[in-house]
Amino acid sequence: MAKTEKVTLQGNRQWLYTAVPEGKLTTDIFKLQEIDVPEPGPGEVLFRNLYLNIMPGNRAYMMMPDVMQAGRPMTSLAVGEVVASNDPGFAQGDVVEAFAPWQDFAVMPAQALTKRDGGHPVEHYMGLLGQTGYTAYFGFLHAGQPRAGETVLVSAAAGGVGSLVVQLAKLSGCRVVGIAGGREKCAWLERELGIDATIDYKAGNLDGQLKETCPEGVDLFFDNVGGPVLEAALDAMKFGGRIILCGNASQYDSDQPMVGPKGVPLTVILKNLTMRGFPYGAYSQLFSEAERNLWKWVQEGRIKPFYHVIEGLEQAPDGLVALLNGSNRGMAMVRV
Amino acid sequence: MAKTEKVTLQGNRQWLYTAVPEGKLTTDIFKLQEIDVPEPGPGEVLFRNLYLNIMPGNRAYMMMPDVMQAGRPMTSLAVGEVVASNDPGFAQGDVVEAFAPWQDFAVMPAQALTKRDGGHPVEHYMGLLGQTGYTAYFGFLHAGQPRAGETVLVSAAAGGVGSLVVQLAKLSGCRVVGIAGGREKCAWLERELGIDATIDYKAGNLDGQLKETCPEGVDLFFDNVGGPVLEAALDAMKFGGRIILCGNASQYDSDQPMVGPKGVPLTVILKNLTMRGFPYGAYSQLFSEAERNLWKWVQEGRIKPFYHVIEGLEQAPDGLVALLNGSNRGMAMVRV
């Protein structure tokens, strides 16, 4: 398709985000509609979405008016294929990544797109070689600086980021303890990821389970959830321990005002702890390192990405709600 | 006095700590009594207290049963002079530092004492060259890693640690903004310490004052107080900023359960912040470096220790209560 050729593609579904959720997310704030396939203006690119990201952070974005506005299309990180381009930097067939609307076809300015030209199977750009994988890679290896022999605690260990952090921690020679919701997820972590010990937070007595599984304390805690888990983990840290704050998933799906963990700052002071916030975008200069290493480790059989694929754009809201209710294992995505 | 000579010193006052305080500290939980001058047993040392430390942390210790027990003498960091020693490591006249009972004369095992033999005026071992000064030195310079040109925010800036951190920050070429309670303290910071800007937290609108004094955000926040000030400061941090958690003074003098700042973890994540807890004891191997540098800077007129001296052991509880109510400027101590 030449740049100037008129687009005549048919069938463009779009999920509208109609209202800021109050309390737990339900699917009725989303509305599916048919729209025309848009045409790219100067400097714009038309692409077809192939995969949409499903992660707890999507729920957080819904509360941030500078990210998501009710009445506009639902958006998330997405991987797609260029259909037509009015920008010299992109050509038909290019694989691109963007924070894109939930629709079959979308037009965005070229500068909002990132070309993914590593030649890997496309789903990996949504998982292992995208935000989820890079978050685990930089958050754990760069920000966390794990050392062999350390006791590493991972929350939401069966989730997208968590399931990769568990494997990177084993690869680093650490003893790894994972927190997950329910016996089934814990059993999965033991069976598939070779984790050393698990904690089922739904079974209660988090403090006791932490003492039992980490009798000498935790050196490095990779936290995806915040809330009561972070509060309990502060008490389980070794003197001088490090905490990587990666997510606050326990607090996103709620209309309650967030409260901080009561161990901040006193436990952090007395135990000489370091807490590092970690937005993966801060490492954008090093993305090619992550892509190279993560792919190499997959090829060598040392890590394995687990994908939880939701089939069909029409299932996307259900997939997000289910994720927030703790359904998934591995990295969740919608195949459009 | 020979090691074996019987001690016949007279007049030993002692402050008993009679009950764990409920809510704000009042002096009626302390009881002054006369006791005999104790005799040192084998391996023990008799010393006369010269200075007692008065700091917000004393109030925190009262809630920690492994540090302070009701019905026992009140204790704090102290500097004294050896009167008689049954240990080869100490001799009459030695200046010593210890976590000691609030009394004129005390006996402690030699291993609980630290000899201070730098030859400096004794009050400095309670101030600039003791816990207060070292906390500022290591917390700000080592843990904080300030760089010239950075905007540094200091809470309890007129306090013992704070007033030194302000000066170390100026010495490091930083722009320094201090938070203190009341116009008078703020004026003192401007007049005596050459601070660049001040925030009177008692005047309200902390968020607005932070925006006004730190329009480009805060690079490094040295926090002595926790609570609402820490919560507001999280929102005022630059992307990638650092927070040194040194104290939680706003929360000590209360029977309310501590709550954490609501910006933890989400603001810490989104802004890529680092929070470091800082117990000065973690740097004990480097105390001689601190002593050498701090004293040199005083000699060169580049920093100045401000002491708030409470006269007389009988005034110690009043001094602590007054400190907790925000009375002091500089490093507070009791001259026994």
Chai-1 contact restraints between the chains, C-beta under 6 A:
chainA,res_idxA,chainB,res_idxB,connection_type,confidence,min_distance_angstrom,max_distance_angstrom,comment,restraint_id
A,G226,B,P265,contact,1.0,0.0,6.0,A-B,restraint_1
A,L245,B,P265,contact,1.0,0.0,6.0,A-B,restraint_2
A,L245,B,V268,contact,1.0,0.0,6.0,A-B,restraint_3
A,L245,B,I269,contact,1.0,0.0,6.0,A-B,restraint_4
A,N248,B,P265,contact,1.0,0.0,6.0,A-B,restraint_5
A,N248,B,L266,contact,1.0,0.0,6.0,A-B,restraint_6
A,M258,B,K262,contact,1.0,0.0,6.0,A-B,restraint_7
A,V259,B,V259,contact,1.0,0.0,6.0,A-B,restraint_8
A,V259,B,K262,contact,1.0,0.0,6.0,A-B,restraint_9
A,G260,B,G260,contact,1.0,0.0,6.0,A-B,restraint_10
A,G260,B,P261,contact,1.0,0.0,6.0,A-B,restraint_11
A,G260,B,K262,contact,1.0,0.0,6.0,A-B,restraint_12
A,G260,B,V264,contact,1.0,0.0,6.0,A-B,restraint_13
A,P261,B,G260,contact,1.0,0.0,6.0,A-B,restraint_14
A,K262,B,M258,contact,1.0,0.0,6.0,A-B,restraint_15
A,K262,B,V259,contact,1.0,0.0,6.0,A-B,restraint_16
A,K262,B,G260,contact,1.0,0.0,6.0,A-B,restraint_17
A,V264,B,G260,contact,1.0,0.0,6.0,A-B,restraint_18
A,V264,B,V264,contact,1.0,0.0,6.0,A-B,restraint_19
A,P265,B,G226,contact,1.0,0.0,6.0,A-B,restraint_20
A,P265,B,L245,contact,1.0,0.0,6.0,A-B,restraint_21
A,P265,B,N248,contact,1.0,0.0,6.0,A-B,restraint_22
A,L266,B,N248,contact,1.0,0.0,6.0,A-B,restraint_23
A,V268,B,L245,contact,1.0,0.0,6.0,A-B,restraint_24
A,V268,B,G277,contact,1.0,0.0,6.0,A-B,restraint_25
A,I269,B,L245,contact,1.0,0.0,6.0,A-B,restraint_26
A,I269,B,G277,contact,1.0,0.0,6.0,A-B,restraint_27
A,N272,B,G277,contact,1.0,0.0,6.0,A-B,restraint_28
A,N272,B,P279,contact,1.0,0.0,6.0,A-B,restraint_29
A,N272,B,A282,contact,1.0,0.0,6.0,A-B,restraint_30
A,L273,B,G277,contact,1.0,0.0,6.0,A-B,restraint_31
A,T274,B,R276,contact,1.0,0.0,6.0,A-B,restraint_32
A,M275,B,M275,contact,1.0,0.0,6.0,A-B,restraint_33
A,R276,B,T274,contact,1.0,0.0,6.0,A-B,restraint_34
A,G277,B,V268,contact,1.0,0.0,6.0,A-B,restraint_35
A,G277,B,I269,contact,1.0,0.0,6.0,A-B,restraint_36
A,G277,B,N272,contact,1.0,0.0,6.0,A-B,restraint_37
A,G277,B,L273,contact,1.0,0.0,6.0,A-B,restraint_38
A,P279,B,N272,contact,1.0,0.0,6.0,A-B,restraint_39
A,A282,B,N272,contact,1.0,0.0,6.0,A-B,restraint_40
